[in-house]
Amino acid sequence: MTAFTELLSRLIATPSFSREEHDTAQLLADFLSERAVPLQRKHNNVWAANFHFDPAKPTILLNSHHDTVKPNPAYTLDPFDPILREDKLYGLGSNDAGAALVSLLAAFLHFYHRPDLTHNLLFAATAEEEISGLNGVESILPELGDIALAIVGEPTLFQMAVAEKGLLVLDCTARGKAGHAAREEGINAIYEALPDIEWFRSYRFPKVSPALGPIKMSVTVLQAGTQHNVVPAECRFTVDVRCTDAYSQEELLDIIRSQVRAEVQPRSMRLRPSAIPMEHPIVQAGLAMGLSAYGSPTTSDQALMPFTSIKIGPGDSARSHSADEFVYLQEIEQGIAGYIQLLEQIL
């Protein structure tokens, strides 16, 4: 077992739910310190720069997260027991995103002492990704300086996610007037909400992203009424909007508010879509390696990064948050080699 597979095993064995990542942050800090790499830490985020860091050079951020979701209830194995079986390493966070994290760390250390790099390298192991928390990567961006490019480590079967959908969660309120259900009185807020709900179900935005396809809107929660014989005066519903780079979130919100009668309030405008030009050197380097490019429907910390980024890493997104999560050892080896090869072409 390599040092990086051993590190991943230790991370698996150490619970690190979002906002509770102190112990895995310490593991990562100790791993860097044992290799004489100076590091910085804020909250449960740990980061380090290459030995010959030069402020005059552009900087590439190598980022992945060390927090996990709670174990899937269908687990048959101990989620905190790093079981090695048939070339698979089982355990919570092994695939999402432990394999990418340790592979990026291995690549960072591979280049750490190189004096001839054209770019600086920053490695950042960050927290609260699974909940898009305020004390995750977003909290340290001001301290990282200018970033020319970020490589975000997530399980993509080591293919290039050149675009990623953003997320806009809308809380909508349709209003009516209370009345007795037995009489013709009141205005039923549920009925007032129905045309809006149908609009969210059927509307198609004219502009479609080449990489991410159409915007997807789904009404996911509905709450109304207090008892059977009272016409409800208010109906609240929640809409999950998966945004693309075809529209800004401000544009989407303006269009939606112009089309529905309900009050529409976004929970956040932080989780924005992203896309990297196909002409970018790292995309071209990946294509030269035989990697494919695609648009990712899932949201990651890319959504919080106001600079150019690409998402790529070992493991399979289909295994994320699943019971008996695992990663193939070969995927870790390929991830390390792949990151190094990719960086070699642009450094």
N, C-alpha and C positions, 0 to 999 in steps of 0.2 A: 504494500500500500504506500503510495507516494505521500509526501508531506501535505499535499493539498487535499488529497482524498481523506487523509487522517484529520485535517482541519475541518473538512466538511462533516465528518463523523462526529467530531466534538461539537460542532454547531448544532447538528441534529439533536444531540443528547442534551442540549441546553435550551429550555423553553425560551422563546423570544416572540411572544405575541406582540402585536403593535402596541406601543407605549410601554412595553415591558421588556425592552431589549438590552437592558444594562449589562447582563452577564455575557451575551454574545458580543456586544461592543468591547467588553474587556478582553474576551478571547482574541478578537481581531487585533486589538491594540497590543496585546502581549506577543502575538505572532509577529507583528512588525518590529516591535522593540527587540525581540530575540534576534532579529536580523539586522539590528543597528540602523533601522529606518526611523528617523524622527517623524512624529505624527502629531496631529491635532485632533481634539475631540470637543464636540459641543453637543449637549444632550446625549443621545445615543448614536451620534454620527461620528465616524472615524475617517480621517483622510490624511494623505501623505503625498509629497511631491518627489519627483526624481532627483537624484543626487546633484546633478548639474543644472538645476533649474535656472533658467535665464529669463528675466522679466521682458527682455526684448523679443523673445520668441513667442509665437502663438502656442496656446495650451489646448491639449486634448484631455477631456475628462473621461475616465473609465469608472463607470458607476453601476452598482447594483445594490440590492437591499438585503438586509439580514433579518427582517421581521417576517413573521408568518401569520396566517389565519389560524383560527382554532381548528383542532382536528375534525375531520369529517366524521359524523356519527357512525358511519358504516365501517370504520377501521376494524380490521381483524388482528392487526399487529400493534405492538406498543409504538405509538408515533414518535416517541423519544428514544427508541432503541435502534441505533444505526446497524441494521442487519445487512450483512453482505451475503447474497445468495445468487448463484447462477449469473455472475457478472452484473448484478444489480445491487445498488445501495438503496435500501429502503429507509424511510423516515420522513417526518414532517419537515418541509422546506428543502428536501434533497433536490427536487426538480425546480421548485419556485421559491427562491431563485438561487439556492445554495451552489449549484453546479456552475452557474454563470459567475457568481461572486468569486469563488475560489479560482476559476479559470482566468478571470480578469486580474486577480491578484497575482497569479503566476506570471501572466504576461507583463504586468507592471514590474515585477521583480526581475524578470528577464532583461528588461531594458534599463533598470534602475541606475546602473553605473556607467552607461554608455555616454561618452562625452560628445559624440558627434550627431546627436539627434537634431533634426530640423524643428521639432516641436517639443515643448515641455509635456510631461505626463503627470496627471493628478489621478490618484486612485481614491475613490470615496465609497465607503460601505455605509449606507444610510438606513434610517429607521422610518417607521410609520408609512411605508409605501402602500401597504394593503388597505389603509384607511385614508390615504392622501392627507396625512396629518400635517399640522402646521409646524411640528418639530422634526420633520424629516428633511429631505434634501433642500426644500425651499428655504429652510432656516439658515443654511450655511452658504447659499449661493453668493451673498454679498462678500463673504470671506474668501471665496475661491478666486476672485479676480475675473478678468475677461476670459471667456471660454470660446475658442474657435469652433470646437466640435465636441460633442459628447457621444460616447459609445455606451449605450444603456444595455446592461446584461439582463436578459429575460429569456425564458425557454422558447426558442423559435425554430428548433431543429437546425440551428446554425444557418438559417437563411436570413436574408436582409429584409427587415420591416422598414421600408423606406417612407412609410406614412403610417400615422396612427390616429384613430378616431378620438375626439375629445368627448367630454360628458357634460351635459347641462341638465340638471334636475330642477323641474319646475313644480312649484306648489300652486295649484289653481283653486280658486274659490268662486263657485256660482251662487248667486243669492236669489232668494225668493221671499215669500212672506208666510209666516206660520198661520195655520188654521186647523179646524177640526176635520178629520178625514171623512166624517159622516156627512158633512155638508159641503156645498159648493162654495168654499171660501179658501182663501190663502192662495199662494203661488208656490207650486212644488219646485224646490230648488234642484231636485234630481232631474226633473224634466227640463229645467233650464240648462242643466249641464250636458244633456244628451247630444244636442247639436255640436257642442264643442268637442265632446269625446269622439263623435263620429268624424269631425274634421281632423283631429289628431290621427285617427286610424287611417284615413283615406288620402290625406293631402300628400302631394309629391312636389318637393321643391324643384324648380326648373333646372338649377345648376347641379351637375353631378360631378364629383371628384373622379379624375382618371384613375387614381390609385386606390381610393376608398369607396367609390361607388356612391349611392344615394344616402342622404341623411335618413336615419331611422328614428321614429318617434313611437313610444309605447306608453299607454296609460296603464299604470301598474298598481295603484292603490286608490280606493274610493271609500269615502266616509260620509255618511249622512244619516240624519234622523236620530230621535231619542226614544220613541215608542210608536207602537203600531197605529195609533189613532190620531197622531199629530202630523200634519203636513210639514215637512222639513223646510226651514227657512234658509238653510245653508247646506251646500254640498261641496265637499273638498275632494280634490283628486290630484294625484301626483303623476307627472309625465317624465319618463326617461328619454332624453334626446341624445342620440349618438351623433356628434357633430363631425363634419369633415372640413377640409381646407377650402372648400368651395365658398363658404360663408364665414364671416367672423361671428362670434357668439352674440355680439351686439346687433348685428344684422338679423340673425335668427330671432332674437327676442323681439325686435321691432316688427318683423313679419308676423310672428305668432300673435302678438298683442293686437295687431291690426285686423286679425281674422277671427278671433274668438271674443265672446262677451264676458267670459269669466275674468276675474282679476288673476294676473299671472305674476308670480314672484320667484325669481331664480334663487336657489339656495347658495350658489357660488358661481363665479365666472372664472375660476382658477384653472379648471381642467380643460385646456385648449387642445385642439387638434394640431398635428405637426406633419410636416413633409420635408424631405430633403431632395434637392434636384438630382435627377438621374445623372447629370453631368459632373456631380461632385466627385472629387478624387477618390474618396473612400468607397463610393458606390461603384465607380469604375474599377477600383482594385478588387472589390468583391466579385464583380462580373468576370474579371480576368481569372479569378480563382474557380469559376464555375458555379458560384452561388446564384440563387434566384432572388428576385425582388418581389415583394408583395405589400399590400396594405393591411395593417393589423386592426381588427375590430375591437381589441381589448385595450384598456387604458393602463398606462404605467406612469412612472415619474417623469417620463418625457413630457407629459402634459403640463408640468410645472417648470419646464426649462425654456427660457426665452432666447435660446440660441439653437443653432443647427445641431441636429442629433439623429442618430440611427439606432434602431433596436435590433440586437442580434445576440444569440447565446445558445449554449447546449441545452438539451432537454426538449420536452414537448409540451406546449401549452395545454394540450388536452389532458395532461396528467395533473395540472395545477389544481389544488384544492380538492383533489380526489382522495378516496380512501386508499390506504396502503401506497401512498405516493412513493415513487422511486425514480432513480436516474441510472442509466447504464454507465459503468466505469469507462467504457470506450467513449461515451459522449463527453466525459470530463477531459479525457486525453485529447480528443478531437477539438474540444473547445479551447484548450490551452494552445495547441498547435495552430488552430484557426485564427485566434486573436493575434498571435505572434506573426503569422504570415500576413495577415491583413495590415497590421501596424508597420511591418517591415516595408511595405510598398508605399507608405505615406510619410515615414520618418526618415 
